[in-house]
């Protein structure tokens, strides 16, 4: 017979994985949209500066999250 607790655990894991896939897709879409926003609002002369600042801020947030969630676990 199928264990109901195990089925519920697999279902919750499946929902979690599906939510994580949607979150990753959303993050890439947001990143792309912010790049287009920089191109639209910022003069072409200053675009590299804003690209650097934006990418650096994303990198800092990623490093912080990795340090907090993975290393200190």
Helices and strands as residue ranges (DSSP letters): H 4-41, H 47-66, I 67-71
